[in-house]
């Protein structure tokens, strides 16, 4: 689907965010990561920004489809699913939940969970982007 410049710019920002995350963590072990406050803090912020970009994209696409505002970021993902923009909201809803933990429950962030997300879930962001590209 052809999206407006705002959506295209946000997609490019998301791609750049993922590249920067990978650039800074790809050579690290979990031990190096968990013992480095600055890396953990930077990764938290980078993940928060990546999810915020994904939410912004979702809200913009919902508006472009005149589907009315979503009540929450998680509901925005569900709305994209109901509009058949994405196949399933679940992987993206879980990213929104993690973002909420970073923002609201920052004292309780488990470095092992964050490491797992950094190692195994960054492709969820790319899957989101790829699903947008497949919409006719």
SVG drawing of the C-alpha trace seen along z (x, -y; Angstrom):
<svg xmlns="http://www.w3.org/2000/svg" viewBox="-14 -13 45 28">
<polyline fill="none" stroke="black" stroke-width="0.4" points="0.0,0.0 1.2,-3.5 1.4,-5.4 2.0,-9.1 5.4,-10.6 4.8,-10.6 4.4,-6.8 7.3,-6.3 9.5,-8.5 8.4,-6.5 9.2,-3.2 12.7,-4.5 13.2,-5.7 12.2,-2.2 14.7,-0.5 17.4,-2.9 16.5,-2.3 16.8,1.5 20.1,1.1 21.5,-1.0 20.3,1.5 21.9,4.4 25.1,2.5 25.6,1.9 24.6,5.3 25.6,7.8 29.0,8.5 28.0,8.6 27.4,11.5 24.6,11.5 27.1,11.0 28.6,7.9 25.1,6.6 23.7,7.1 26.7,5.6 26.8,2.4 24.3,-0.1 24.8,-2.4 24.1,0.3 21.1,1.5 19.7,-2.0 20.4,-2.7 18.8,0.5 15.7,-0.3 15.4,-3.7 16.0,-2.3 13.3,0.3 10.9,-2.2 11.5,-4.5 11.1,-1.6 7.7,-0.7 6.6,-4.3 7.4,-4.5 5.4,-1.4 2.5,-2.9 2.7,-6.2 2.6,-4.2 -0.4,-2.3 -2.3,-5.4 -1.4,-7.2 -2.7,-4.2 -5.9,-4.0 -6.4,-7.7 -5.7,-7.3 -8.4,-4.6 -10.9,-6.8 -11.3,-4.1 -11.5,-6.4 -9.0,-6.7 -7.9,-3.7 -8.5,-3.8 -4.9,-2.6 -1.7,-1.5 -2.7,2.1 -6.1,1.4 -4.4,-0.3 -2.7,2.9 -6.1,4.7 -7.6,2.1 -4.9,2.8 -5.8,6.5 -9.5,5.7 -8.6,3.5 -6.6,6.5 -3.4,4.5 -1.7,7.0 -2.5,10.7 -2.3,10.8 -2.1,8.0 -0.6,10.3 3.2,10.0 2.8,6.2 0.6,6.0 3.3,7.8 5.8,5.2 3.4,2.4 3.2,4.2 7.0,4.3 7.1,0.6 4.6,-0.1 6.9,1.8 9.9,-0.4 7.9,-3.6 5.8,-2.8 7.5,0.1 11.1,-0.8 12.3,0.4 11.3,4.0 12.9,4.5 14.5,8.0 17.7,7.8 17.2,11.4 13.8,10.6 15.2,7.5 18.2,9.5 15.8,12.2 13.8,9.5 17.0,8.0 18.2,11.3 14.9,12.9 12.2,10.3 13.7,7.5 12.4,9.3 8.9,8.7 9.4,5.0 10.5,6.0 7.6,8.3 5.3,5.3 7.0,3.3 6.8,6.1 3.1,6.6 2.5,3.0 4.3,3.4 2.1,6.3 -1.2,4.4 -2.8,3.8"/>
</svg>
